[in-house]
């Protein structure tokens, strides 16, 4: 009985090897946009969660998603 259980366990575990799993690498579009503008990113800890700030080459500091939405408004 123990041999049967061991055999079943090995078979089940080998079916879950995960060799064909491709990890997802998603980036933050707002952060990518900041960097595309030659800006630099800084994370600020806030009571409601982290805030990602973008400092643009002209010195303007703006929250990254605010910048993204500002520059990508639908017409």
C-alpha positions in Angstrom: 0.0 0.0 0.0 2.8 2.4 0.9 4.5 1.7 -2.4 1.3 2.4 -4.3 0.9 5.8 -2.5 4.5 6.7 -3.1 4.1 5.8 -6.8 0.9 7.9 -7.1 2.6 10.9 -5.3 5.6 10.8 -7.6 3.4 10.7 -10.7 1.2 13.6 -9.5 4.2 15.7 -8.6 6.0 15.1 -11.9 2.9 16.3 -13.7 3.2 19.6 -12.0 6.8 20.2 -12.9 6.1 23.6 -14.5 8.8 23.6 -17.1 6.5 25.2 -19.6 5.5 28.1 -17.3 6.6 31.5 -18.7 6.8 34.3 -16.0 5.0 37.5 -16.8 7.1 40.6 -16.8 4.8 43.5 -16.8 6.1 47.0 -16.3 4.5 50.1 -14.9 3.4 52.2 -18.0 3.6 55.4 -16.0 7.2 54.7 -14.8 8.2 53.7 -18.4 6.8 57.0 -19.7 8.7 59.0 -17.1 12.0 57.3 -18.1 11.1 57.8 -21.8 11.0 61.6 -21.1 14.5 61.3 -19.5 13.0 61.7 -16.0 14.1 60.0 -12.9 11.9 58.0 -10.5 11.7 58.1 -6.7 9.4 56.2 -4.4 8.0 58.0 -1.4 6.4 56.0 1.5 2.9 57.4 2.3 0.4 56.3 4.9 -1.9 55.1 2.1 0.9 53.3 0.2 3.9 54.2 -1.9 3.9 57.1 -4.3 6.1 57.0 -7.4 7.3 60.5 -8.3 8.9 61.5 -11.6 11.4 64.3 -11.7 11.5 65.7 -15.2 14.7 67.2 -16.8 13.3 70.7 -16.3 13.0 70.0 -12.5 9.3 69.5 -12.4 8.3 66.8 -9.9 5.0 65.1 -10.6 3.3 61.8 -9.5 4.0 59.3 -12.3 0.4 58.3 -13.0 -0.7 62.0 -12.9 2.0 62.7 -15.6 0.9 59.8 -17.7 -2.8 60.7 -17.6 -2.0 64.4 -18.2 0.0 63.6 -21.4 -2.3 60.8 -22.6 -5.7 62.4 -22.5 -8.3 61.2 -25.0 -9.4 63.8 -27.4 
